[in-house]
Amino acid sequence: MIDVNRASAEELDTVACLKGHGFEIVRYREERGRFTELRQLEEVPGLAGKVDYDDELTVGNR
């Protein structure tokens, strides 16, 4: 499982549906705080409608 709140841009880029967006995800996380739900990835520029929630992604422990 890849925790979108802890993963580096390079780690996020290894997930097919996130490939090429790791930097944007990390920047979004740094500016707005941790993700509480995976659906928030849709708010990251360029990711709307592209996230496959069946991938091994998590927001970690709350």
C-alpha angles and dihedrals in degrees: 000000000000116000107216089204095058106026123106121236089257092053092048090051089062090070108088097224092047098043111137093013101080094103092051092048092051092046091049090049092049093049099042106023133247124336114251095186132025091234087071087075085077087071093061110101110262097014103086108126094001103088117105106205091196089072117100097269130138139172090221127230116334 
